[in-house]
Amino acid sequence: PTGKELNFTVQLFSNLYNDITGKTLPTVNF
């Protein structure tokens, strides 16, 4: 996968995690 796709996936999971737990994951920069 390209870096862009990877970053998009991370954002998706981050948003999902935030919705479920109410916490924000630290941003990961590739």
N, C-alpha and C positions, 0 to 999 in steps of 0.2 A: 504493500500500500504506500501511497505517497504521503509526504509529511502533512499535506493539507487534509487528506482523508483521515489520517491519524489524529490530527488536531480536532477535527470535526467530531470524531467518535469520543474523544476525551471530553469535549464540551457537552455532548449528549449525556454521557454518564455522570458528569459533574452536575448537570441540571437535574437529572433523575435523583441522584443522591441528595441534592439540596431539597427537592420536593419531599422525599421520604423522611429525611432526618431533620430538616430545618437547618442543617449546618452546611457551610460552604467548604468545598475541598480547596486546598491551595492550588493556585494555577500552575500548570506544568507547561513550560516552554521547551519545545523540541529544537 
